[in-house]
Amino acid sequence: KEIKVTKKEIISSKAKCSKDFLNALDVAITRVSDYQAKLLPKNLIYKDKSGMKLGCIWRPLDSCGLYVPGGKAFYPSSVVMNAVPAKLAGVKRLVITTPSVNNQIKPEILAAASLIGIDEIYKVGGAQAIGAMTYGTKLIKKVDKIVGPGNSFVAEAKRQVFGHVGIDSIAGPSEIMVIADKDNNSKFIAMDLLSQAEHDEAASSILVTDSKELAKSVKKDLVQFLKKINRKQIAEKSLRDNGMIIIIPKI
């Protein structure tokens, strides 16, 4: 019973977050909602020339489980990216599972869930969370579909339970490729590359450019930003082992 997050924990989470974070969260939820609303499929019913009635009807799932990383690093953005489309689609029950540290979940994750309107949250991560949402336990009722990123164990668990439950995809290590010319902002590019490199030592961050000057600037900015981030060792190993800057003749 202790693994279920209480309403008190959810309500108090906002007070533990900075105003800047909460404002950024509001902007992100609004922008993702606006975009996803335009992607919602529409029902189609019509009669053809022979009088046959044809069409397709879209209906939301009853339940969906959202896996939110929280072990090596935590990503409130995962809540927004997974929960907003499900809410807009009309999924009735949304469940979040996320790892806790010392029985605590990062307040930023809870705040994101609260703003979107999710109150069924469990302090459980890894393959066991995928198993719980797939087959159900005494505390956690099973769901129709599981979405969200995770480590290699989570990805493998999703692969194995597919068929018993729907899944979004079997995601591998994070990867990003930025294609840019001399007119692009080197600092923005460096931030984009680091946003994936800090995920995992196996992540891959690649820049493709036709400008040697931009390549040098990005490399310089990466060195500077690495000094400031908390996950420096992970990002450094990722960039060293799997990162590349590729210079081509022309874009």
Order of alpha helices (4+ residues) and beta strands (2+ residues): alpha-alpha-beta-beta-beta-alpha-beta-alpha-beta-alpha-beta-alpha-beta-beta-alpha-beta-alpha-alpha-beta
